[in-house]
Amino acid sequence: MNVDKQALGRYDNLASKKTVLIACGHPLLEHPNAIRMLNFGKMLKRDYDVFALGYVCDDSQDLSFELDGIHCFQFSFNTNRSVSAKLKKRTEQKQKLKDFLRGIPTPVCIITAASFYDVLQGAIRSYAKEWSCPIIQSVCEWYDKNNDNFAGLMGKIKFLLNRYQLISYNVKCGNEICISSLLNKYYESKGCHCIRITTTVDIKEFKIYDNTQKDSETLHLMYAGSPKKKDYLGNMIGGIALLDEQNKSSIRFDVFGVTYGQAKKELNLSEQTLMELDGIVVFHGRVPHDRITEALQEADFTVLLRPDARYANAGFPTKVGESMASGVPVIANITSDLEMYILDGKTGLICKDESDHSFAETLIRAVSLKNDEIDRMKIEARKMAEEHFEYSKFSEALTSFIGKCRR
């Protein structure tokens, strides 16, 4: 995509709506945070012309496309280069961003999200000053200092950039869309103008699955994700290993995003434990999203364990909203705001904590459920998603929030 003023000139004559710019330091349509940002755009498109900006760290072509009435632009930026090549590419990227920003109508506000202060944040801040418009920062994470992102010398630099983003830059912006109560309270205590919008879904993109043909003798559990970053998958598998043979044989646990070898190496699970659970725990590795969608058709529950730590309480698991939108209840311990949405025996089952013993106790409860009890929970899970995660439910509140934002 050639981004210059002339190429974007066609947007000079848009309808009389005011403009909102959404800027995200992630690939559009692929990263969960980018999808969240695009849902913000859907919330606002009735009252505003919405432009969305993202970027991807590779040598792919720049993209320009329309999505549900949102004007989307995605830049490429390959970071796997020598230092001199990175600096040259960074200069090109800055110019490309400048050309893009100068080519769109002056926005009423800019909604932006990034985990680290970077070239995108710098350009946005500069143009917000020029346009005299407020920046609204979407905040979804408070990474733990031991996160894999922060390994090595470059990791330490990223850690400092992350902390600057969280405790300085975001506060200077003064306007925050927070995914959790913890983040909302933190930024309110700093005098920021805040709104809490939990994980969001476009409910029409999720199906309710017909499970009448499923194996009624087997409890189907499912996990999809990258546990090395956040989730205690090892405790989930360890909890299954603690069950007696009768309860074990009643369970099938499909794990997506992790291979057998990774589980053995990264989750501190012995080969003997994994061999004993062969056929009960099935590792599928990384698969296309469509395959995960298919697996939800057979799932009775999705499962999630996280520790009672700041990173878990500051975030909110996207997979919970997506699971309930698909009509699949969730087995989890309570972190963040999950207690508002996972209602024990209604939209899921609650573990006392993230330990394998607690998970095993909850699995015994799950195995004892009758099919009609699980079916009722599926209906209630979908209702919860329709009432609390559907993006359109936040449209009025977000529009009102924007009207009160300060520069």
Buried (B, 14 or more C-beta within 10 A) or exposed (E): BEBEEEBBEEBEEBEEBBBBBBBBBBBBBEBBBBBBBBBBBBBBBEBBBBBBBBBBEEEEEBBBEEBEEBBBBBBBBEEEBEEEEBEEBBEEBBEBBBBBBEBBBEBBBBBBBBBBBBBBBEBBBBBBEEBEBBBBBBBBBBBBEEBEBBEEEEBEEBBEBBBBBBEEBBBEBBBBBBBBBBBBEBBBEEEBBBBBBBBBBBBEEBEBBEBEEBEEEBBBBBBBBEBBEBBBBBBBBBBBBBBEEEBBBBBBBBBBBBBBEBBBEBBEBEEEBBEBBEEBBEBBEEEEEEEBBEBBBBBBBBBBBBBEEBBBBBBBBBBBBBBBBBBBBBBBBBBBBBEEBBBEBBBBBBBEBBBBBBBBBBBBBBBEBEEEEBBBBBBBBBBBBBEBBBBBBBBEEBBEBBEEBEE
